[in-house]
Amino acid sequence: PGEKMKTLERNSLAALSKKASTGHMGTLKALSNAGASLAMKKVLINGEQADHANAKSVLEELQKVDVEAKKLLNLVSSIDTVKSARAAECFKAVQSIRRLLAEDDSKLQVASRLGACEASLDALTKFGSFELNFGEFFGSFSTPFHAGRNAEFYQQIWALLTQLAAAEQDAEKATSAKKSVDSLEDFDDSAEASQTRALLQKLRDAMTSASPALLKAMKDEKAVDALRRVMAFGTLEHVKIAEYILNLFSDISEDAFKLAHYRYFLGHFSRATTFDSEDLECVRNLFERALPRPEPPKPDMFSLLLQGFQGGARASNLEGQIIRRFGLQQVGQQLVRCGGPGHGLGNEILTAFQERPSKRLRSA
């Protein structure tokens, strides 16, 4: 393990594949007794894609007389299924891989080499909730009443990633990141500072140089939402780590980009001596997010119920709190000092702060 295959070994593999392709039972039993299954396991670990194809053809014949060959072939085909099949087949394949790895952890290297981790991370994001809740799974492991990221489909994939973490660095990063995000999900200002710092450092270490599949999976696991809470309630040290992590998500999440840069822009505007039209438009947008004007309530009961199931209002309130926290009032004061076209906007901001923003937000 760990050594690349040499030309002599590849020639031997080709000859072995040719012998196995005869399907002769005596030949297959002789290959089994000589340890062909173990040899194919090493090929799957050390070989390239063409070598894997030859090893698979040997295993397809060898499984007729060799239980270990059958299990290896099942592992290979299950990983292929996770990569390419529909959600129901993917779920069954994940369960199959978990069983095979649980009974023989020496197969972890094979699973890692064949891309089981990346396939699992992709599976976390490539299926829509409609397919999981109303498609082939209705009456099975997922129902309309057991939806979202806690559905059994996702639990099984995360359990597989936990198994793979023993042999796969990306899987270890993924499970570490998820633990940190889960712990930060309800973060507020009552949290213990050193524990929060440790969680954020683990998340930062896991997401630095993360693969695109891992970034996308953690975005779907509400990493940005957890970091939004850190920006709202954390210490300055926590905030700086959170901003670094949010920047890693900025290419795939507009929310992450905004959260990572609020403190910078507000600090810049609070020290600016001139404001052009683009600057004023940016400040206006920040002001409207931080201190939204009350709107008349909607009489439509369905709309009110729908809002109750959505986290959008809660996220918006936190975002407003972050903007206020990092200097919107100081920006208003600077606009008034500088005069010119921004003077009126500065007065609007300062007046809004005098109107007890918490009461204004509640009415909104």
C-alpha positions as CSV (number, residue, x, y, z in Angstrom):
1,P,0.0,0.0,0.0
2,G,1.2,3.5,-0.9
3,E,3.5,2.3,-3.7
4,K,2.5,2.9,-7.3
5,M,2.3,-0.1,-9.6
6,K,5.2,-0.9,-11.8
7,T,5.2,-2.1,-15.4
8,L,5.9,-5.7,-14.4
9,E,2.9,-5.7,-12.1
10,R,0.7,-4.2,-14.7
11,N,1.8,-7.0,-17.2
12,S,1.0,-9.6,-14.5
13,L,-2.4,-8.0,-13.9
14,A,-3.2,-8.2,-17.6
15,A,-2.2,-11.8,-17.7
16,L,-4.3,-12.6,-14.6
17,S,-7.3,-10.9,-16.1
18,K,-6.9,-12.9,-19.3
19,K,-6.7,-16.2,-17.3
20,A,-9.8,-15.3,-15.2
21,S,-11.8,-14.3,-18.3
22,T,-11.9,-18.0,-19.3
23,G,-14.3,-18.6,-16.5
24,H,-12.9,-22.1,-15.9
25,M,-13.9,-23.1,-12.4
26,G,-10.6,-24.9,-11.8
27,T,-8.6,-21.9,-12.8
28,L,-10.7,-19.6,-10.7
29,K,-10.3,-21.8,-7.6
30,A,-6.6,-21.9,-8.1
31,L,-6.5,-18.1,-8.4
32,S,-8.6,-17.9,-5.2
33,N,-6.3,-20.2,-3.3
34,A,-3.3,-18.3,-4.4
35,G,-4.7,-15.0,-2.9
36,A,-6.0,-13.3,-6.0
37,S,-8.6,-11.4,-3.9
38,L,-5.9,-9.8,-1.7
39,A,-3.8,-9.0,-4.8
40,M,-6.9,-7.2,-6.4
41,K,-7.4,-5.3,-3.2
42,K,-3.8,-3.9,-3.5
43,V,-4.4,-3.1,-7.2
44,L,-7.5,-1.1,-6.2
45,I,-5.5,0.8,-3.6
46,N,-2.3,1.4,-5.6
47,G,-3.4,1.3,-9.3
48,E,-4.8,3.8,-11.7
49,Q,-8.1,3.9,-13.4
50,A,-7.1,1.4,-16.1
51,D,-5.7,-1.0,-13.4
52,H,-9.0,-0.7,-11.6
53,A,-10.9,-1.8,-14.7
54,N,-8.7,-4.9,-15.0
55,A,-9.0,-5.7,-11.3
56,K,-12.8,-5.4,-11.6
57,S,-12.9,-7.8,-14.5
58,V,-10.9,-10.3,-12.4
59,L,-13.2,-9.9,-9.4
60,E,-16.3,-10.4,-11.6
61,E,-15.1,-13.9,-12.5
62,L,-13.5,-14.6,-9.1
63,Q,-16.7,-13.9,-7.1
64,K,-18.1,-17.2,-8.4
65,V,-15.8,-19.1,-6.1
66,D,-14.4,-16.5,-3.7
67,V,-16.5,-14.7,-1.0
68,E,-13.9,-12.0,-0.5
69,A,-13.9,-11.2,-4.2
70,K,-17.7,-10.8,-4.1
71,K,-17.5,-8.3,-1.2
72,L,-14.8,-6.3,-2.9
73,L,-16.8,-6.2,-6.1
74,N,-19.9,-5.1,-4.1
75,L,-17.8,-2.3,-2.6
76,V,-16.6,-1.1,-6.0
77,S,-20.1,-1.2,-7.6
78,S,-21.7,0.5,-4.5
79,I,-19.3,3.4,-4.7
80,D,-20.0,3.7,-8.5
81,T,-23.7,3.8,-7.6
82,V,-23.3,6.6,-5.1
83,K,-21.5,8.6,-7.8
84,S,-24.1,8.2,-10.5
85,A,-27.4,6.7,-9.5
86,R,-30.7,8.3,-8.4
87,A,-31.4,9.0,-4.7
88,A,-33.1,5.7,-3.8
89,E,-30.3,3.5,-5.3
90,C,-27.7,5.9,-3.8
91,F,-29.2,5.4,-0.3
92,K,-29.1,1.6,-0.6
93,A,-25.5,1.8,-1.9
94,V,-24.4,4.0,1.1
95,Q,-25.9,1.4,3.5
96,S,-24.1,-1.4,1.7
97,I,-20.7,0.4,1.9
98,R,-21.2,1.0,5.6
99,R,-21.9,-2.7,6.2
100,L,-18.8,-3.7,4.3
101,L,-16.6,-1.3,6.1
102,A,-18.0,-2.2,9.5
103,E,-17.2,-5.9,9.1
104,D,-13.7,-5.2,7.6
105,D,-11.9,-1.9,8.1
106,S,-9.1,-3.0,5.8
107,K,-11.4,-2.0,3.0
108,L,-11.3,1.6,4.1
109,Q,-8.2,2.2,2.0
110,V,-10.0,0.8,-1.0
111,A,-13.1,2.9,-0.5
112,S,-10.9,6.0,0.0
113,R,-8.9,5.3,-3.2
114,L,-12.0,4.8,-5.2
115,G,-13.4,8.2,-4.2
116,A,-16.1,7.2,-1.7
117,C,-15.6,10.4,0.3
118,E,-16.1,12.8,-2.6
119,A,-19.0,10.8,-3.9
120,S,-20.6,11.0,-0.4
121,L,-20.1,14.8,-0.2
122,D,-21.6,15.2,-3.6
123,A,-24.6,13.1,-2.6
124,L,-25.3,15.5,0.3
125,T,-26.0,18.3,-2.2
126,K,-27.1,16.9,-5.5
127,F,-30.6,15.7,-4.6
128,G,-33.5,18.0,-4.1
129,S,-35.8,17.8,-1.1
130,F,-38.8,17.1,-3.4
131,E,-37.1,13.9,-4.7
132,L,-36.2,12.8,-1.1
133,N,-39.6,13.5,0.4
134,F,-42.1,12.8,-2.3
135,G,-40.3,10.6,-4.7
136,E,-39.2,7.0,-4.5
137,F,-38.8,7.2,-0.7
138,F,-42.4,7.9,0.2
139,G,-43.3,5.4,2.9
140,S,-39.7,4.4,3.3
141,F,-37.0,6.2,5.2
142,S,-38.1,9.7,4.4
143,T,-41.6,11.2,4.5
144,P,-43.0,14.8,4.1
145,F,-43.0,14.9,7.9
146,H,-39.3,13.9,8.2
147,A,-37.7,16.4,5.9
148,G,-34.6,18.6,5.8
149,R,-31.0,17.9,6.9
150,N,-32.1,15.5,9.6
151,A,-33.6,13.0,7.2
152,E,-32.3,9.5,7.4
153,F,-30.7,9.9,3.9
154,Y,-28.3,12.5,5.2
155,Q,-27.7,10.8,8.5
156,Q,-26.6,7.6,6.7
157,I,-24.1,9.6,4.5
158,W,-22.7,11.4,7.5
159,A,-22.3,8.1,9.3
160,L,-20.4,6.8,6.2
161,L,-18.1,9.9,6.2
162,T,-17.4,9.2,9.9
163,Q,-16.2,5.7,9.0
164,L,-14.1,7.0,6.1
165,A,-12.5,9.6,8.4
166,A,-10.1,6.9,9.7
167,A,-8.5,6.7,6.3
168,E,-9.5,9.8,4.4
169,Q,-8.4,13.4,5.2
170,D,-11.3,15.0,3.5
171,A,-13.8,12.8,5.4
172,E,-12.1,13.8,8.6
173,K,-12.3,17.5,7.7
174,A,-16.0,17.1,6.8
175,T,-16.9,15.4,10.1
176,S,-14.9,17.9,12.1
177,A,-16.5,20.8,10.3
178,K,-20.0,19.4,10.9
179,K,-19.4,18.9,14.6
180,S,-18.3,22.6,14.9
181,V,-21.2,23.9,12.9
182,D,-23.7,21.8,14.9
183,S,-22.2,23.2,18.2
184,L,-22.3,26.8,16.9
185,E,-25.9,26.5,15.6
186,D,-27.4,28.0,18.8
187,F,-24.5,30.3,19.6
188,D,-25.2,33.5,21.6
189,D,-23.4,35.8,23.9
190,S,-23.7,33.4,26.9
191,A,-21.3,30.9,25.2
192,E,-17.9,30.3,26.9
193,A,-15.3,32.3,24.9
194,S,-12.5,29.7,24.9
195,Q,-14.8,26.9,23.8
196,T,-16.1,29.1,21.0
197,R,-12.6,29.9,19.9
198,A,-11.7,26.2,19.8
199,L,-14.8,25.4,17.7
200,L,-14.0,28.2,15.3
201,Q,-10.4,27.2,15.0
202,K,-11.4,23.6,14.2
203,L,-13.9,24.8,11.6
204,R,-11.2,27.1,10.1
205,D,-8.7,24.2,9.9
206,A,-11.2,21.9,8.3
207,M,-12.4,24.4,5.7
208,T,-9.0,25.8,4.7
209,S,-8.0,24.2,1.4
210,A,-11.4,22.3,1.4
211,S,-12.5,20.7,-1.8
212,P,-15.5,22.3,-3.7
213,A,-17.6,19.3,-2.7
214,L,-16.9,19.9,1.0
215,L,-17.5,23.7,0.8
216,K,-20.9,23.1,-0.9
217,A,-21.8,20.4,1.6
218,M,-21.1,22.6,4.6
219,K,-22.9,25.5,3.0
220,D,-26.0,23.2,2.8
221,E,-25.3,22.2,6.4
222,K,-26.0,25.8,7.5
223,A,-22.3,26.8,8.2
224,V,-23.0,30.3,7.0
225,D,-26.0,30.6,9.4
226,A,-23.9,29.5,12.3
227,L,-21.2,32.0,11.4
228,R,-23.8,34.7,11.2
229,R,-24.6,34.1,14.8
230,V,-20.9,34.4,15.7
231,M,-20.8,37.7,13.8
232,A,-23.7,38.9,15.9
233,F,-22.7,37.7,19.3
234,G,-19.0,36.7,19.3
235,T,-16.0,38.6,20.6
236,L,-13.8,40.5,18.2
237,E,-11.4,37.5,18.1
238,H,-14.3,35.2,17.2
239,V,-15.5,37.6,14.6
240,K,-12.1,37.7,12.9
241,I,-11.9,33.9,12.6
242,A,-15.6,33.8,11.4
243,E,-14.7,36.4,8.7
244,Y,-11.8,34.3,7.5
245,I,-14.1,31.2,7.2
246,L,-16.9,33.2,5.5
247,N,-14.4,34.4,2.9
248,L,-13.8,30.7,2.0
249,F,-17.6,30.4,1.2
250,S,-17.8,33.7,-0.6
251,D,-17.6,32.2,-4.1
252,I,-20.7,30.0,-3.6
253,S,-22.7,32.2,-1.1
254,E,-23.6,35.8,-1.5
255,D,-24.6,35.9,2.2
256,A,-21.2,34.7,3.2
257,F,-19.5,37.4,1.1
258,K,-21.6,40.2,2.7
259,L,-21.1,38.9,6.2
260,A,-17.4,38.7,5.7
261,H,-17.2,42.3,4.6
262,Y,-19.7,44.2,6.7
263,R,-17.2,45.2,9.3
264,Y,-14.7,46.4,6.7
265,F,-17.1,48.5,4.7
266,L,-18.7,50.1,7.8
267,G,-15.2,50.9,9.2
268,H,-14.2,52.4,5.9
269,F,-17.4,54.6,5.7
270,S,-17.1,55.7,9.3
271,R,-13.6,57.2,8.4
272,A,-14.4,58.5,4.9
273,T,-14.2,62.2,4.1
274,T,-16.0,62.0,0.8
275,F,-18.9,59.9,-0.5
276,D,-19.7,59.4,-4.1
277,S,-23.1,58.1,-5.4
278,E,-22.0,54.4,-5.2
279,D,-20.9,54.9,-1.6
280,L,-24.2,56.5,-0.7
281,E,-26.2,53.7,-2.4
282,C,-24.2,51.1,-0.4
283,V,-24.8,53.0,2.9
284,R,-28.5,53.3,2.1
285,N,-28.7,49.5,1.5
286,L,-26.9,48.8,4.8
287,F,-29.2,51.2,6.6
288,E,-32.4,49.6,5.2
289,R,-31.1,46.1,6.3
290,A,-30.2,47.3,9.7
291,L,-33.3,49.4,10.5
292,P,-36.1,48.2,8.2
293,R,-39.2,50.4,8.0
294,P,-42.3,48.8,9.5
295,E,-44.7,47.4,6.9
296,P,-48.4,46.9,7.3
297,P,-49.3,43.3,8.3
298,K,-50.4,41.0,5.6
299,P,-54.0,39.7,6.0
300,D,-53.2,36.5,4.2
301,M,-53.0,33.8,6.8
302,F,-51.1,31.4,4.5
303,S,-48.4,34.1,4.0
304,L,-48.1,34.4,7.8
305,L,-47.9,30.7,8.3
306,L,-45.3,30.4,5.6
307,Q,-43.2,33.0,7.3
308,G,-43.3,31.0,10.5
309,F,-41.7,28.0,8.8
310,Q,-38.9,30.1,7.3
311,G,-35.7,31.3,8.9
312,G,-35.5,34.4,6.7
313,A,-36.8,36.9,9.2
314,R,-34.5,35.6,11.9
315,A,-31.5,35.8,9.6
316,S,-32.5,39.3,8.6
317,N,-32.8,40.4,12.2
318,L,-29.3,39.0,13.0
319,E,-27.9,40.7,9.9
320,G,-29.4,44.0,11.0
321,Q,-27.9,43.5,14.4
322,I,-24.4,42.9,12.9
323,I,-24.6,46.1,10.8
324,R,-25.6,48.1,13.8
325,R,-23.0,46.5,15.9
326,F,-20.1,47.3,13.6
327,G,-20.7,51.0,13.2
328,L,-23.8,52.1,11.2
329,Q,-24.4,54.9,13.7
330,Q,-20.8,56.1,13.3
331,V,-21.3,56.1,9.5
332,G,-24.4,58.3,10.0
333,Q,-22.4,60.7,12.2
334,Q,-19.6,60.9,9.5
335,L,-22.1,61.6,6.8
336,V,-23.5,64.5,8.8
337,R,-20.0,65.8,9.5
338,C,-19.0,65.7,5.8
339,G,-22.2,67.4,4.6
340,G,-23.0,67.4,0.9
341,P,-25.4,64.9,-0.7
342,G,-25.0,62.4,2.1
343,H,-26.1,64.8,4.9
344,G,-29.8,63.9,4.6
345,L,-29.0,60.1,4.7
346,G,-26.8,60.7,7.8
347,N,-29.7,62.4,9.5
348,E,-32.1,59.6,8.6
349,I,-29.7,57.0,10.1
350,L,-29.3,59.0,13.3
351,T,-33.0,59.7,13.7
352,A,-33.7,55.9,13.2
353,F,-31.3,55.1,16.1
354,Q,-33.2,57.6,18.3
355,E,-36.4,55.8,17.6
356,R,-35.4,52.8,19.7
357,P,-34.5,50.3,17.0
358,S,-35.5,47.2,19.0
359,K,-39.1,48.5,19.2
360,R,-39.0,49.4,15.5
361,L,-37.7,46.0,14.6
362,R,-40.4,44.3,16.6
363,S,-43.1,46.2,14.8
364,A,-41.6,45.3,11.5
